Amino acid sequence: MATINSAIISIETALARAKDADVAVQLLVTGQWLHGMVSTVDEHHVVLVGDYDSLSIIRIQHIDVVK
Protein backbone atom coordinates (compact mmCIF):
# COMPACT_ATOMS: atom_id res chain seq x y z
CA MET A 1 0.00 0.00 0.00
CA ALA A 2 1.28 3.47 -0.87
CA THR A 3 2.12 5.88 1.89
CA ILE A 4 0.44 9.25 1.66
CA ASN A 5 2.26 12.19 3.17
CA SER A 6 0.43 15.41 3.79
CA ALA A 7 1.49 18.71 5.21
CA ILE A 8 -0.24 21.93 5.95
CA ILE A 9 1.92 24.86 4.99
CA SER A 10 0.78 28.27 6.14
CA ILE A 11 1.57 31.55 4.44
CA GLU A 12 3.83 32.38 7.38
CA THR A 13 5.74 29.11 6.90
CA ALA A 14 6.11 29.68 3.15
CA LEU A 15 7.48 33.19 3.80
CA ALA A 16 9.88 31.94 6.48
CA ARG A 17 11.19 29.27 4.09
CA ALA A 18 11.65 31.85 1.33
CA LYS A 19 13.57 34.08 3.76
CA ASP A 20 15.81 31.20 4.86
CA ALA A 21 16.49 30.22 1.23
CA ASP A 22 17.06 33.88 0.20
CA VAL A 23 14.45 33.53 -2.55
CA ALA A 24 12.33 36.37 -3.94
CA VAL A 25 8.56 36.06 -3.53
CA GLN A 26 5.45 37.45 -5.12
CA LEU A 27 2.53 38.21 -2.82
CA LEU A 28 -1.07 38.80 -3.81
CA VAL A 29 -2.32 41.36 -1.31
CA THR A 30 -5.92 42.56 -1.67
CA GLY A 31 -5.79 42.11 -5.45
CA GLN A 32 -2.36 43.62 -6.03
CA TRP A 33 0.89 41.72 -6.65
CA LEU A 34 3.98 42.75 -4.69
CA HIS A 35 7.47 41.40 -5.42
CA GLY A 36 10.57 41.33 -3.27
CA MET A 37 12.76 39.61 -0.72
CA VAL A 38 11.46 38.72 2.73
CA SER A 39 13.40 40.72 5.32
CA THR A 40 11.55 39.46 8.38
CA VAL A 41 8.37 37.58 9.14
CA ASP A 42 6.40 36.81 12.30
CA GLU A 43 2.89 35.55 13.03
CA HIS A 44 1.34 38.93 12.19
CA HIS A 45 3.49 40.75 9.60
CA VAL A 46 6.05 40.36 6.84
CA VAL A 47 8.58 42.99 5.79
CA LEU A 48 9.21 42.84 2.05
CA VAL A 49 12.19 44.59 0.44
CA GLY A 50 11.28 45.55 -3.10
CA ASP A 51 12.96 47.30 -5.98
CA TYR A 52 15.22 50.22 -5.08
CA ASP A 53 15.24 49.00 -1.45
CA SER A 54 11.61 50.00 -0.89
CA LEU A 55 10.08 48.47 2.25
CA SER A 56 6.56 47.17 2.63
CA ILE A 57 5.09 45.94 5.90
CA ILE A 58 2.18 43.63 5.18
CA ARG A 59 -0.26 41.94 7.53
CA ILE A 60 -0.20 38.18 7.02
CA GLN A 61 -4.01 38.04 7.14
CA HIS A 62 -4.18 40.25 4.01
CA ILE A 63 -2.03 37.95 1.86
CA ASP A 64 -4.04 35.72 -0.45
CA VAL A 65 -1.27 33.98 -2.42
CA VAL A 66 2.49 33.45 -2.09
CA LYS A 67 4.54 32.55 -5.17
N, CA, C and O atoms as a Maestro MAE file, in Angstrom:
{
 s_m_m2io_version
 :::
 2.0.0
}

f_m_ct {
 s_m_title
 :::
 protein
 m_atom[268] {
  # First column is atom index #
  i_m_mmod_type
  r_m_x_coord
  r_m_y_coord
  r_m_z_coord
  i_m_residue_number
  s_m_chain_name
  s_m_pdb_residue_name
  s_m_pdb_atom_name
  i_m_atomic_number
  :::
  1 25 0.841 -1.172 0.000 1 A "MET " " N  " 7
  2 3 0.000 0.000 0.000 1 A "MET " " CA " 6
  3 2 0.890 1.240 0.000 1 A "MET " " C  " 6
  4 15 1.910 1.282 0.686 1 A "MET " " O  " 8
  5 25 0.500 2.229 -0.762 2 A "ALA " " N  " 7
  6 3 1.280 3.467 -0.874 2 A "ALA " " CA " 6
  7 2 1.102 4.312 0.381 2 A "ALA " " C  " 6
  8 15 0.027 4.357 0.980 2 A "ALA " " O  " 8
  9 25 2.167 4.967 0.751 3 A "THR " " N  " 7
  10 3 2.118 5.876 1.887 3 A "THR " " CA " 6
  11 2 1.772 7.267 1.390 3 A "THR " " C  " 6
  12 15 2.360 7.751 0.423 3 A "THR " " O  " 8
  13 25 0.841 7.895 2.033 4 A "ILE " " N  " 7
  14 3 0.437 9.249 1.664 4 A "ILE " " CA " 6
  15 2 0.966 10.204 2.721 4 A "ILE " " C  " 6
  16 15 0.662 10.072 3.907 4 A "ILE " " O  " 8
  17 25 1.755 11.160 2.278 5 A "ASN " " N  " 7
  18 3 2.260 12.193 3.174 5 A "ASN " " CA " 6
  19 2 1.490 13.473 2.916 5 A "ASN " " C  " 6
  20 15 1.257 13.843 1.765 5 A "ASN " " O  " 8
  21 25 1.106 14.132 3.955 6 A "SER " " N  " 7
  22 3 0.431 15.412 3.787 6 A "SER " " CA " 6
  23 2 1.028 16.406 4.757 6 A "SER " " C  " 6
  24 15 1.516 16.047 5.829 6 A "SER " " O  " 8
  25 25 0.979 17.642 4.364 7 A "ALA " " N  " 7
  26 3 1.490 18.713 5.213 7 A "ALA " " CA " 6
  27 2 0.634 19.945 4.994 7 A "ALA " " C  " 6
  28 15 0.167 20.221 3.889 7 A "ALA " " O  " 8
  29 25 0.450 20.654 6.047 8 A "ILE " " N  " 7
  30 3 -0.243 21.932 5.955 8 A "ILE " " CA " 6
  31 2 0.829 23.005 6.056 8 A "ILE " " C  " 6
  32 15 1.535 23.108 7.059 8 A "ILE " " O  " 8
  33 25 0.935 23.795 5.004 9 A "ILE " " N  " 7
  34 3 1.923 24.864 4.995 9 A "ILE " " CA " 6
  35 2 1.173 26.186 5.019 9 A "ILE " " C  " 6
  36 15 0.367 26.468 4.133 9 A "ILE " " O  " 8
  37 25 1.438 26.978 6.019 10 A "SER " " N  " 7
  38 3 0.778 28.272 6.144 10 A "SER " " CA " 6
  39 2 1.538 29.314 5.327 10 A "SER " " C  " 6
  40 15 2.671 29.087 4.903 10 A "SER " " O  " 8
  41 25 0.907 30.431 5.121 11 A "ILE " " N  " 7
  42 3 1.566 31.548 4.440 11 A "ILE " " CA " 6
  43 2 2.798 31.968 5.224 11 A "ILE " " C  " 6
  44 15 3.843 32.251 4.638 11 A "ILE " " O  " 8
  45 25 2.684 32.009 6.533 12 A "GLU " " N  " 7
  46 3 3.835 32.378 7.381 12 A "GLU " " CA " 6
  47 2 4.996 31.409 7.175 12 A "GLU " " C  " 6
  48 15 6.148 31.832 7.074 12 A "GLU " " O  " 8
  49 25 4.699 30.114 7.114 13 A "THR " " N  " 7
  50 3 5.736 29.107 6.902 13 A "THR " " CA " 6
  51 2 6.392 29.271 5.534 13 A "THR " " C  " 6
  52 15 7.615 29.197 5.414 13 A "THR " " O  " 8
  53 25 5.577 29.493 4.505 14 A "ALA " " N  " 7
  54 3 6.114 29.683 3.154 14 A "ALA " " CA " 6
  55 2 7.036 30.901 3.106 14 A "ALA " " C  " 6
  56 15 8.085 30.860 2.464 14 A "ALA " " O  " 8
  57 25 6.649 31.982 3.782 15 A "LEU " " N  " 7
  58 3 7.475 33.189 3.800 15 A "LEU " " CA " 6
  59 2 8.766 32.961 4.584 15 A "LEU " " C  " 6
  60 15 9.826 33.446 4.189 15 A "LEU " " O  " 8
  61 25 8.682 32.229 5.686 16 A "ALA " " N  " 7
  62 3 9.876 31.936 6.481 16 A "ALA " " CA " 6
  63 2 10.851 31.076 5.674 16 A "ALA " " C  " 6
  64 15 12.062 31.290 5.734 16 A "ALA " " O  " 8
  65 25 10.334 30.113 4.925 17 A "ARG " " N  " 7
  66 3 11.193 29.266 4.085 17 A "ARG " " CA " 6
  67 2 11.845 30.080 2.971 17 A "ARG " " C  " 6
  68 15 13.019 29.883 2.661 17 A "ARG " " O  " 8
  69 25 11.089 30.986 2.373 18 A "ALA " " N  " 7
  70 3 11.648 31.854 1.330 18 A "ALA " " CA " 6
  71 2 12.758 32.740 1.900 18 A "ALA " " C  " 6
  72 15 13.785 32.951 1.255 18 A "ALA " " O  " 8
  73 25 12.544 33.250 3.104 19 A "LYS " " N  " 7
  74 3 13.569 34.076 3.756 19 A "LYS " " CA " 6
  75 2 14.827 33.260 4.009 19 A "LYS " " C  " 6
  76 15 15.930 33.710 3.701 19 A "LYS " " O  " 8
  77 25 14.671 32.066 4.565 20 A "ASP " " N  " 7
  78 3 15.813 31.202 4.863 20 A "ASP " " CA " 6
  79 2 16.581 30.808 3.603 20 A "ASP " " C  " 6
  80 15 17.804 30.671 3.638 20 A "ASP " " O  " 8
  81 25 15.868 30.626 2.489 21 A "ALA " " N  " 7
  82 3 16.493 30.221 1.231 21 A "ALA " " CA " 6
  83 2 16.961 31.421 0.410 21 A "ALA " " C  " 6
  84 15 17.561 31.251 -0.651 21 A "ALA " " O  " 8
  85 25 16.686 32.644 0.902 22 A "ASP " " N  " 7
  86 3 17.063 33.877 0.202 22 A "ASP " " CA " 6
  87 2 16.478 33.908 -1.214 22 A "ASP " " C  " 6
  88 15 17.170 34.187 -2.194 22 A "ASP " " O  " 8
  89 25 15.165 33.606 -1.282 23 A "VAL " " N  " 7
  90 3 14.446 33.535 -2.549 23 A "VAL " " CA " 6
  91 2 13.420 34.672 -2.603 23 A "VAL " " C  " 6
  92 15 12.734 34.950 -1.620 23 A "VAL " " O  " 8
  93 25 13.329 35.320 -3.759 24 A "ALA " " N  " 7
  94 3 12.331 36.369 -3.944 24 A "ALA " " CA " 6
  95 2 10.929 35.759 -3.982 24 A "ALA " " C  " 6
  96 15 10.750 34.622 -4.417 24 A "ALA " " O  " 8
  97 25 9.952 36.516 -3.529 25 A "VAL " " N  " 7
  98 3 8.564 36.065 -3.530 25 A "VAL " " CA " 6
  99 2 7.675 37.071 -4.240 25 A "VAL " " C  " 6
  100 15 8.033 38.236 -4.417 25 A "VAL " " O  " 8
  101 25 6.521 36.594 -4.635 26 A "GLN " " N  " 7
  102 3 5.451 37.449 -5.123 26 A "GLN " " CA " 6
  103 2 4.270 37.219 -4.197 26 A "GLN " " C  " 6
  104 15 3.916 36.076 -3.908 26 A "GLN " " O  " 8
  105 25 3.665 38.292 -3.735 27 A "LEU " " N  " 7
  106 3 2.529 38.207 -2.818 27 A "LEU " " CA " 6
  107 2 1.320 38.875 -3.447 27 A "LEU " " C  " 6
  108 15 1.413 39.984 -3.974 27 A "LEU " " O  " 8
  109 25 0.187 38.193 -3.389 28 A "LEU " " N  " 7
  110 3 -1.067 38.803 -3.811 28 A "LEU " " CA " 6
  111 2 -1.732 39.353 -2.559 28 A "LEU " " C  " 6
  112 15 -2.174 38.605 -1.687 28 A "LEU " " O  " 8
  113 25 -1.791 40.672 -2.491 29 A "VAL " " N  " 7
  114 3 -2.317 41.358 -1.313 29 A "VAL " " CA " 6
  115 2 -3.488 42.224 -1.758 29 A "VAL " " C  " 6
  116 15 -3.313 43.200 -2.488 29 A "VAL " " O  " 8
  117 25 -4.669 41.858 -1.315 30 A "THR " " N  " 7
  118 3 -5.918 42.562 -1.670 30 A "THR " " CA " 6
  119 2 -5.970 42.921 -3.154 30 A "THR " " C  " 6
  120 15 -6.268 44.058 -3.521 30 A "THR " " O  " 8
  121 25 -5.672 41.923 -4.010 31 A "GLY " " N  " 7
  122 3 -5.795 42.107 -5.449 31 A "GLY " " CA " 6
  123 2 -4.602 42.720 -6.145 31 A "GLY " " C  " 6
  124 15 -4.656 42.951 -7.352 31 A "GLY " " O  " 8
  125 25 -3.535 42.991 -5.434 32 A "GLN " " N  " 7
  126 3 -2.356 43.621 -6.029 32 A "GLN " " CA " 6
  127 2 -1.121 42.761 -5.765 32 A "GLN " " C  " 6
  128 15 -0.900 42.324 -4.635 32 A "GLN " " O  " 8
  129 25 -0.319 42.516 -6.799 33 A "TRP " " N  " 7
  130 3 0.890 41.724 -6.653 33 A "TRP " " CA " 6
  131 2 2.045 42.590 -6.190 33 A "TRP " " C  " 6
  132 15 2.288 43.669 -6.731 33 A "TRP " " O  " 8
  133 25 2.756 42.104 -5.177 34 A "LEU " " N  " 7
  134 3 3.978 42.747 -4.689 34 A "LEU " " CA " 6
  135 2 5.114 41.751 -4.854 34 A "LEU " " C  " 6
  136 15 4.914 40.546 -4.705 34 A "LEU " " O  " 8
  137 25 6.310 42.253 -5.162 35 A "HIS " " N  " 7
  138 3 7.466 41.398 -5.420 35 A "HIS " " CA " 6
  139 2 8.634 41.874 -4.584 35 A "HIS " " C  " 6
  140 15 8.860 43.077 -4.457 35 A "HIS " " O  " 8
  141 25 9.381 40.939 -4.012 36 A "GLY " " N  " 7
  142 3 10.573 41.328 -3.268 36 A "GLY " " CA " 6
  143 2 11.144 40.189 -2.451 36 A "GLY " " C  " 6
  144 15 10.745 39.032 -2.582 36 A "GLY " " O  " 8
  145 25 12.085 40.554 -1.606 37 A "MET " " N  " 7
  146 3 12.761 39.610 -0.717 37 A "MET " " CA " 6
  147 2 12.183 39.776 0.686 37 A "MET " " C  " 6
  148 15 11.923 40.894 1.129 37 A "MET " " O  " 8
  149 25 11.988 38.673 1.370 38 A "VAL " " N  " 7
  150 3 11.464 38.718 2.735 38 A "VAL " " CA " 6
  151 2 12.603 39.131 3.668 38 A "VAL " " C  " 6
  152 15 13.627 38.454 3.750 38 A "VAL " " O  " 8
  153 25 12.413 40.236 4.361 39 A "SER " " N  " 7
  154 3 13.402 40.717 5.323 39 A "SER " " CA " 6
  155 2 13.169 40.083 6.690 39 A "SER " " C  " 6
  156 15 14.102 39.616 7.344 39 A "SER " " O  " 8
  157 25 11.917 40.078 7.102 40 A "THR " " N  " 7
  158 3 11.546 39.461 8.379 40 A "THR " " CA " 6
  159 2 10.078 39.044 8.315 40 A "THR " " C  " 6
  160 15 9.284 39.614 7.567 40 A "THR " " O  " 8
  161 25 9.744 38.049 9.108 41 A "VAL " " N  " 7
  162 3 8.366 37.576 9.143 41 A "VAL " " CA " 6
  163 2 8.069 37.073 10.552 41 A "VAL " " C  " 6
  164 15 8.912 36.438 11.186 41 A "VAL " " O  " 8
  165 25 6.864 37.363 11.032 42 A "ASP " " N  " 7
  166 3 6.395 36.812 12.302 42 A "ASP " " CA " 6
  167 2 4.948 36.374 12.107 42 A "ASP " " C  " 6
  168 15 4.466 36.330 10.975 42 A "ASP " " O  " 8
  169 25 4.263 36.058 13.169 43 A "GLU " " N  " 7
  170 3 2.893 35.545 13.027 43 A "GLU " " CA " 6
  171 2 1.887 36.592 12.569 43 A "GLU " " C  " 6
  172 15 0.755 36.247 12.230 43 A "GLU " " O  " 8
  173 25 2.279 37.868 12.553 44 A "HIS " " N  " 7
  174 3 1.342 38.930 12.187 44 A "HIS " " CA " 6
  175 2 1.725 39.707 10.935 44 A "HIS " " C  " 6
  176 15 0.847 40.161 10.201 44 A "HIS " " O  " 8
  177 25 3.026 39.870 10.677 45 A "HIS " " N  " 7
  178 3 3.486 40.747 9.600 45 A "HIS " " CA " 6
  179 2 4.660 40.148 8.838 45 A "HIS " " C  " 6
  180 15 5.361 39.264 9.330 45 A "HIS " " O  " 8
  181 25 4.852 40.652 7.623 46 A "VAL " " N  " 7
  182 3 6.049 40.362 6.842 46 A "VAL " " CA " 6
  183 2 6.601 41.700 6.351 46 A "VAL " " C  " 6
  184 15 5.847 42.596 5.971 46 A "VAL " " O  " 8
  185 25 7.924 41.816 6.367 47 A "VAL " " N  " 7
  186 3 8.580 42.989 5.788 47 A "VAL " " CA " 6
  187 2 9.188 42.535 4.478 47 A "VAL " " C  " 6
  188 15 10.014 41.623 4.445 47 A "VAL " " O  " 8
  189 25 8.769 43.184 3.391 48 A "LEU " " N  " 7
  190 3 9.210 42.842 2.051 48 A "LEU " " CA " 6
  191 2 10.088 43.971 1.526 48 A "LEU " " C  " 6
  192 15 9.702 45.139 1.559 48 A "LEU " " O  " 8
  193 25 11.275 43.608 1.042 49 A "VAL " " N  " 7
  194 3 12.189 44.586 0.444 49 A "VAL " " CA " 6
  195 2 12.030 44.475 -1.062 49 A "VAL " " C  " 6
  196 15 12.348 43.447 -1.659 49 A "VAL " " O  " 8
  197 25 11.535 45.545 -1.668 50 A "GLY " " N  " 7
  198 3 11.277 45.551 -3.103 50 A "GLY " " CA " 6
  199 2 12.363 46.251 -3.885 50 A "GLY " " C  " 6
  200 15 13.466 46.480 -3.389 50 A "GLY " " O  " 8
  201 25 12.028 46.587 -5.117 51 A "ASP " " N  " 7
  202 3 12.957 47.303 -5.982 51 A "ASP " " CA " 6
  203 2 13.396 48.614 -5.340 51 A "ASP " " C  " 6
  204 15 12.628 49.276 -4.642 51 A "ASP " " O  " 8
  205 25 14.640 48.966 -5.593 52 A "TYR " " N  " 7
  206 3 15.224 50.216 -5.085 52 A "TYR " " CA " 6
  207 2 15.156 50.289 -3.558 52 A "TYR " " C  " 6
  208 15 15.034 51.372 -2.985 52 A "TYR " " O  " 8
  209 25 15.238 49.122 -2.904 53 A "ASP " " N  " 7
  210 3 15.238 49.003 -1.445 53 A "ASP " " CA " 6
  211 2 13.993 49.571 -0.787 53 A "ASP " " C  " 6
  212 15 14.047 50.013 0.360 53 A "ASP " " O  " 8
  213 25 12.868 49.564 -1.501 54 A "SER " " N  " 7
  214 3 11.612 50.002 -0.890 54 A "SER " " CA " 6
  215 2 11.157 48.939 0.106 54 A "SER " " C  " 6
  216 15 11.341 47.744 -0.124 54 A "SER " " O  " 8
  217 25 10.569 49.376 1.203 55 A "LEU " " N  " 7
  218 3 10.083 48.465 2.249 55 A "LEU " " CA " 6
  219 2 8.562 48.484 2.295 55 A "LEU " " C  " 6
  220 15 7.930 49.538 2.215 55 A "LEU " " O  " 8
  221 25 7.997 47.304 2.426 56 A "SER " " N  " 7
  222 3 6.559 47.174 2.632 56 A "SER " " CA " 6
  223 2 6.350 46.302 3.857 56 A "SER " " C  " 6
  224 15 6.970 45.248 3.992 56 A "SER " " O  " 8
  225 25 5.481 46.743 4.740 57 A "ILE " " N  " 7
  226 3 5.091 45.942 5.902 57 A "ILE " " CA " 6
  227 2 3.658 45.506 5.651 57 A "ILE " " C  " 6
  228 15 2.756 46.331 5.508 57 A "ILE " " O  " 8
  229 25 3.463 44.188 5.600 58 A "ILE " " N  " 7
  230 3 2.181 43.634 5.184 58 A "ILE " " CA " 6
  231 2 1.644 42.722 6.276 58 A "ILE " " C  " 6
  232 15 2.386 41.914 6.834 58 A "ILE " " O  " 8
  233 25 0.370 42.846 6.579 59 A "ARG " " N  " 7
  234 3 -0.263 41.937 7.534 59 A "ARG " " CA " 6
  235 2 -0.475 40.586 6.866 59 A "ARG " " C  " 6
  236 15 -0.995 40.504 5.753 59 A "ARG " " O  " 8
  237 25 -0.073 39.545 7.549 60 A "ILE " " N  " 7
  238 3 -0.197 38.180 7.023 60 A "ILE " " CA " 6
  239 2 -1.644 37.889 6.624 60 A "ILE " " C  " 6
  240 15 -1.882 37.247 5.601 60 A "ILE " " O  " 8
  241 25 -2.599 38.345 7.409 61 A "GLN " " N  " 7
  242 3 -4.013 38.039 7.143 61 A "GLN " " CA " 6
  243 2 -4.511 38.650 5.828 61 A "GLN " " C  " 6
  244 15 -5.560 38.246 5.327 61 A "GLN " " O  " 8
  245 25 -3.778 39.612 5.263 62 A "HIS " " N  " 7
  246 3 -4.183 40.252 4.007 62 A "HIS " " CA " 6
  247 2 -3.569 39.597 2.780 62 A "HIS " " C  " 6
  248 15 -3.895 39.971 1.654 62 A "HIS " " O  " 8
  249 25 -2.680 38.617 2.984 63 A "ILE " " N  " 7
  250 3 -2.027 37.946 1.860 63 A "ILE " " CA " 6
  251 2 -2.900 36.786 1.411 63 A "ILE " " C  " 6
  252 15 -3.276 35.925 2.207 63 A "ILE " " O  " 8
  253 25 -3.217 36.780 0.111 64 A "ASP " " N  " 7
  254 3 -4.044 35.722 -0.453 64 A "ASP " " CA " 6
  255 2 -3.211 34.610 -1.081 64 A "ASP " " C  " 6
  256 15 -3.580 33.439 -0.990 64 A "ASP " " O  " 8
  257 25 -2.091 34.959 -1.717 65 A "VAL " " N  " 7
  258 3 -1.265 33.983 -2.421 65 A "VAL " " CA " 6
  259 2 0.205 34.334 -2.235 65 A "VAL " " C  " 6
  260 15 0.578 35.507 -2.218 65 A "VAL " " O  " 8
  261 25 1.040 33.296 -2.096 66 A "VAL " " N  " 7
  262 3 2.494 33.453 -2.086 66 A "VAL " " CA " 6
  263 2 3.045 32.628 -3.235 66 A "VAL " " C  " 6
  264 15 2.760 31.436 -3.343 66 A "VAL " " O  " 8
  265 25 3.834 33.260 -4.093 67 A "LYS " " N  " 7
  266 3 4.541 32.545 -5.172 67 A "LYS " " CA " 6
  267 2 6.007 32.619 -4.896 67 A "LYS " " C  " 6
  268 15 6.807 32.089 -5.666 67 A "LYS " " O  " 8
  :::
 }
 m_bond[267] {
  # First column is bond index #
  i_m_from
  i_m_to
  i_m_order
  :::
  1 1 2 1
  2 2 3 1
  3 3 4 2
  4 3 5 1
  5 5 6 1
  6 6 7 1
  7 7 8 2
  8 7 9 1
  9 9 10 1
  10 10 11 1
  11 11 12 2
  12 11 13 1
  13 13 14 1
  14 14 15 1
  15 15 16 2
  16 15 17 1
  17 17 18 1
  18 18 19 1
  19 19 20 2
  20 19 21 1
  21 21 22 1
  22 22 23 1
  23 23 24 2
  24 23 25 1
  25 25 26 1
  26 26 27 1
  27 27 28 2
  28 27 29 1
  29 29 30 1
  30 30 31 1
  31 31 32 2
  32 31 33 1
  33 33 34 1
  34 34 35 1
  35 35 36 2
  36 35 37 1
  37 37 38 1
  38 38 39 1
  39 39 40 2
  40 39 41 1
  41 41 42 1
  42 42 43 1
  43 43 44 2
  44 43 45 1
  45 45 46 1
  46 46 47 1
  47 47 48 2
  48 47 49 1
  49 49 50 1
  50 50 51 1
  51 51 52 2
  52 51 53 1
  53 53 54 1
  54 54 55 1
  55 55 56 2
  56 55 57 1
  57 57 58 1
  58 58 59 1
  59 59 60 2
  60 59 61 1
  61 61 62 1
  62 62 63 1
  63 63 64 2
  64 63 65 1
  65 65 66 1
  66 66 67 1
  67 67 68 2
  68 67 69 1
  69 69 70 1
  70 70 71 1
  71 71 72 2
  72 71 73 1
  73 73 74 1
  74 74 75 1
  75 75 76 2
  76 75 77 1
  77 77 78 1
  78 78 79 1
  79 79 80 2
  80 79 81 1
  81 81 82 1
  82 82 83 1
  83 83 84 2
  84 83 85 1
  85 85 86 1
  86 86 87 1
  87 87 88 2
  88 87 89 1
  89 89 90 1
  90 90 91 1
  91 91 92 2
  92 91 93 1
  93 93 94 1
  94 94 95 1
  95 95 96 2
  96 95 97 1
  97 97 98 1
  98 98 99 1
  99 99 100 2
  100 99 101 1
  101 101 102 1
  102 102 103 1
  103 103 104 2
  104 103 105 1
  105 105 106 1
  106 106 107 1
  107 107 108 2
  108 107 109 1
  109 109 110 1
  110 110 111 1
  111 111 112 2
  112 111 113 1
  113 113 114 1
  114 114 115 1
  115 115 116 2
  116 115 117 1
  117 117 118 1
  118 118 119 1
  119 119 120 2
  120 119 121 1
  121 121 122 1
  122 122 123 1
  123 123 124 2
  124 123 125 1
  125 125 126 1
  126 126 127 1
  127 127 128 2
  128 127 129 1
  129 129 130 1
  130 130 131 1
  131 131 132 2
  132 131 133 1
  133 133 134 1
  134 134 135 1
  135 135 136 2
  136 135 137 1
  137 137 138 1
  138 138 139 1
  139 139 140 2
  140 139 141 1
  141 141 142 1
  142 142 143 1
  143 143 144 2
  144 143 145 1
  145 145 146 1
  146 146 147 1
  147 147 148 2
  148 147 149 1
  149 149 150 1
  150 150 151 1
  151 151 152 2
  152 151 153 1
  153 153 154 1
  154 154 155 1
  155 155 156 2
  156 155 157 1
  157 157 158 1
  158 158 159 1
  159 159 160 2
  160 159 161 1
  161 161 162 1
  162 162 163 1
  163 163 164 2
  164 163 165 1
  165 165 166 1
  166 166 167 1
  167 167 168 2
  168 167 169 1
  169 169 170 1
  170 170 171 1
  171 171 172 2
  172 171 173 1
  173 173 174 1
  174 174 175 1
  175 175 176 2
  176 175 177 1
  177 177 178 1
  178 178 179 1
  179 179 180 2
  180 179 181 1
  181 181 182 1
  182 182 183 1
  183 183 184 2
  184 183 185 1
  185 185 186 1
  186 186 187 1
  187 187 188 2
  188 187 189 1
  189 189 190 1
  190 190 191 1
  191 191 192 2
  192 191 193 1
  193 193 194 1
  194 194 195 1
  195 195 196 2
  196 195 197 1
  197 197 198 1
  198 198 199 1
  199 199 200 2
  200 199 201 1
  201 201 202 1
  202 202 203 1
  203 203 204 2
  204 203 205 1
  205 205 206 1
  206 206 207 1
  207 207 208 2
  208 207 209 1
  209 209 210 1
  210 210 211 1
  211 211 212 2
  212 211 213 1
  213 213 214 1
  214 214 215 1
  215 215 216 2
  216 215 217 1
  217 217 218 1
  218 218 219 1
  219 219 220 2
  220 219 221 1
  221 221 222 1
  222 222 223 1
  223 223 224 2
  224 223 225 1
  225 225 226 1
  226 226 227 1
  227 227 228 2
  228 227 229 1
  229 229 230 1
  230 230 231 1
  231 231 232 2
  232 231 233 1
  233 233 234 1
  234 234 235 1
  235 235 236 2
  236 235 237 1
  237 237 238 1
  238 238 239 1
  239 239 240 2
  240 239 241 1
  241 241 242 1
  242 242 243 1
  243 243 244 2
  244 243 245 1
  245 245 246 1
  246 246 247 1
  247 247 248 2
  248 247 249 1
  249 249 250 1
  250 250 251 1
  251 251 252 2
  252 251 253 1
  253 253 254 1
  254 254 255 1
  255 255 256 2
  256 255 257 1
  257 257 258 1
  258 258 259 1
  259 259 260 2
  260 259 261 1
  261 261 262 1
  262 262 263 1
  263 263 264 2
  264 263 265 1
  265 265 266 1
  266 266 267 1
  267 267 268 2
  :::
 }
}
